[in-house]
Amino acid sequence: GFDYDEPRALAEEFGFTLHLRTRGEEVRAKLSRIARSRR
């Protein structure tokens, strides 16, 4: 996985911008998008 300090440090060292969510952010985003089924 990429949600650790080492990959983030490597990306910062090389000047990359990571577009990664932490585990908690991803779970909250999934829960907030719950919608009724369309039929």
ABEGO torsion letter per residue (X at the ends): XABBAAAAAAAAAAGBBBBBBBAAAAAAAAAAABBBBBX
